[in-house]
Amino acid sequence: MSRVGAEPIPLPQGVEANLNGQRVQVKGPKGQLEVPTVSNEIDVKVEDGQIIVGRRSEEKQVRAFHGLTRSLIANAVKGVNEGYQKRLEIYGVGYRAESEGSRLTMQLGFSHPVVYDAPEGIQITTEEVPGEAQIAIVVQGIDKQAVGQVAAEIRFKRKPDPYKGKGVRYHDEVVHIKAGKAAVT
């Protein structure tokens, strides 16, 4: 039995779940998400304020889908209740960012500004990091996958340089600085 899949998902106060064929609709104070069940061999039931995910077969693929489906539904429940957030920081002289609505404009050392338009359901804000000269970009939303994808796309605009450390990085990311040619000889 899958350890992840066997665990029931408790529904917090104000969150409700409905089954719609092969889809689970989760509504909460922050919004609504719909999660498809990955396989026809997966059973989802809503009972006594919790969601129970089961399986009809013991095949290897179905066992994997069991845990995956339970994780996707649990992420949706947490998302509509609390939401998700990713924090990015910009390092570099002259590197800066500002947000206007769903549009993020960044100066990343190129000859032109880099503009990123956020997809629907994602909020992007910028704030100064106290005590330091860098800017933090905060990506928020209810869909965990979408928040992570937007953060990855923003980071991809200027990845951290391994020699100087300049660029866009996650808040908790550690960049190991390489020694240059002069230091090697």
C-alpha positions in Angstrom: 0.0 0.0 0.0 1.3 3.4 -0.9 2.3 5.4 2.2 1.4 8.7 0.6 -1.7 7.5 -1.1 -3.2 5.8 2.0 -3.2 8.9 4.1 -6.5 10.8 4.1 -6.6 14.5 3.2 -8.3 16.6 5.9 -10.5 19.4 4.6 -9.9 22.6 6.6 -12.7 24.9 7.7 -14.2 26.7 4.7 -12.8 24.3 2.1 -15.2 21.9 0.3 -14.6 19.2 -2.3 -16.9 17.8 -4.9 -16.5 14.9 -7.3 -17.3 15.6 -11.0 -16.7 12.3 -12.9 -12.9 11.8 -13.0 -12.2 15.3 -11.6 -12.1 16.7 -8.0 -13.3 20.3 -7.6 -11.9 22.0 -4.5 -13.3 25.4 -3.4 -11.8 27.5 -0.6 -11.5 31.1 0.5 -8.7 31.9 -2.0 -10.4 30.4 -5.1 -11.3 27.2 -6.9 -9.2 24.4 -8.5 -10.0 21.3 -10.4 -7.7 18.3 -10.2 -8.1 15.4 -12.7 -7.6 11.8 -11.4 -4.7 10.5 -13.4 -6.0 6.9 -14.0 -9.4 5.2 -14.2 -8.1 2.7 -11.6 -8.0 5.4 -8.9 -11.1 5.9 -6.6 -11.7 9.2 -4.8 -14.3 9.6 -2.0 -15.3 12.6 0.1 -16.4 11.4 3.6 -16.6 13.0 7.1 -14.6 16.2 6.2 -11.8 14.4 4.5 -10.8 13.1 1.0 -9.8 9.4 0.7 -7.9 8.2 -2.3 -7.9 4.5 -3.1 -6.9 2.2 -6.0 -8.5 -0.9 -7.6 -5.4 -2.6 -8.9 -1.9 -3.5 -7.5 -0.1 -2.8 -10.8 3.1 -0.8 -10.5 1.8 2.1 -12.6 -1.5 2.3 -10.7 0.4 2.3 -7.3 2.5 5.3 -8.6 -0.6 7.1 -9.7 -2.2 6.5 -6.3 0.4 8.6 -4.5 0.5 11.2 -7.3 -3.2 11.7 -7.3 -3.3 12.1 -3.5 -0.4 14.6 -3.6 -2.1 16.7 -6.4 -5.4 16.8 -4.4 -3.6 17.7 -1.2 -1.7 20.5 -3.0 -5.0 21.9 -4.3 -6.6 21.8 -0.8 -3.6 23.7 0.6 -3.6 26.1 -2.3 -7.3 27.2 -2.0 -6.9 27.5 1.7 -3.4 29.1 2.2 -2.0 29.7 -1.3 1.6 29.2 -2.5 4.5 31.7 -2.7 8.0 31.6 -4.3 10.5 34.3 -3.5 13.3 35.3 -5.9 16.1 37.8 -5.4 18.0 39.9 -7.9 21.8 40.3 -7.4 23.9 42.7 -9.4 24.8 46.3 -9.8 22.1 48.1 -11.8 19.8 45.1 -11.7 16.3 46.0 -10.6 12.7 45.0 -11.1 9.3 46.7 -10.7 5.8 45.3 -11.0 2.7 46.9 -12.4 -0.4 44.7 -12.0 0.4 41.4 -13.7 3.5 42.8 -15.6 7.0 42.5 -14.3 9.7 44.8 -15.8 13.3 43.9 -15.0 16.7 45.5 -15.8 19.1 42.6 -15.9 22.2 44.0 -17.6 20.9 43.7 -21.2 20.5 46.7 -23.5 16.7 46.4 -23.2 14.3 45.9 -20.3 13.0 42.4 -19.8 9.2 42.3 -19.6 7.3 39.3 -18.2 3.5 39.0 -18.2 2.1 36.8 -15.5 -0.6 34.2 -16.5 -4.0 34.5 -15.0 -4.2 33.5 -11.3 -0.7 34.6 -10.5 0.3 37.8 -8.7 3.8 39.2 -8.9 5.0 41.9 -6.5 8.4 43.4 -5.8 9.9 44.6 -2.6 13.2 45.8 -1.3 15.2 43.5 0.9 15.7 45.3 4.3 19.4 46.2 4.9 20.5 45.2 1.4 20.5 46.9 -2.0 18.8 44.0 -3.8 15.2 43.5 -4.9 13.0 40.6 -4.1 10.3 39.3 -6.5 7.4 37.5 -4.8 5.2 35.1 -7.0 1.9 34.1 -5.4 -1.0 32.0 -6.4 -3.2 29.0 -5.5 -1.8 26.5 -8.1 1.5 25.1 -6.8 2.6 24.0 -10.3 1.8 27.4 -11.9 3.6 29.3 -9.1 6.7 27.2 -9.5 6.6 27.4 -13.3 6.4 31.3 -13.3 9.2 31.5 -10.8 11.4 29.2 -13.0 10.6 31.3 -16.1 11.6 34.5 -14.3 14.8 32.9 -13.0 15.6 31.7 -16.6 15.7 35.3 -17.8 19.1 35.8 -16.1 20.4 32.7 -14.2 23.0 33.3 -11.5 26.5 33.7 -12.9 28.8 31.1 -11.4 31.8 33.6 -11.5 30.3 36.7 -10.0 27.0 35.6 -8.6 24.9 38.2 -10.5 21.4 37.3 -11.7 18.1 36.1 -10.5 18.0 33.3 -7.9 15.6 31.7 -5.5 15.5 33.1 -2.0 17.1 30.0 -0.4 19.4 29.1 -3.4 23.1 28.8 -2.7 25.4 29.8 -5.6 28.9 28.4 -5.3 31.2 31.0 -6.9 33.9 29.5 -9.2 37.5 30.7 -9.2 38.4 32.4 -12.4 41.3 31.7 -14.7 43.6 34.1 -12.8 43.0 32.2 -9.5 43.7 28.8 -11.1 47.3 29.6 -12.4 
